[in-house]
Structures are given as structure tokens and as C-alpha cells.
Amino acid sequence: MQARDAIQKLIAQSGEKVSRWRSWEQAANTEATPLLRESRPSGYSNWFVVEKDKAIWWIYYDTSDGGVWSSEGMAVTGFKIQYDEKIAQNIYELVYAQLVKK
């Protein structure tokens, strides 16, 4: 099983980068089904999304003092790769491991 950081790095290095401005409400709705979501008190948050047979995403935003945001909302950035069964399986194994820990 690959580590979370290795999967994240693979997607960021080989994926297509997409950035969009989102209102605070839209950004909250975007996170409706995140996988392996990590949030830091500073305002940085990241997660994965697996779209079966379509794509795998690694998405993040940073609302810290050094992040990209305004009173209107924040910049949400994602890296997208083609769906890959092995990578998807690695993500799901990490999700399962996290659930078992709880």
C-alpha cells in the first residue's frame, strides 16, 4: 500500500491542475464526500475524490494568513488524473485503515 503522501505527490506531479474561486458556502458543499480529509487549525485542508472510471483528484485550499482567500471566498485547487484502479484501491485501503484505527 502506498502512503498518503506518495499518492498525493504522484497526482500533483502528473495531474492536470485546476483552480477555482468558491464562495465559503460553495467550498463547504465541495467537501461533501472527501476521502482522507486532513484539516489543520491554520486553515489548510486537503482530501481525495475518486470518480469511478473517470478521474482521481487531490484537492486543497488554504485559508491561513498566507493562503489564497478573500471575504468573497477562497481558491480551491485540485490536481486530476485519469482513473487508475490501483491508485483508487490504495486510497480506499488508507480510508479503511483510518476507520479501523477509530
Order of alpha helices (4+ residues) and beta strands (2+ residues): alpha-beta-alpha-beta-beta-beta-beta-beta-alpha
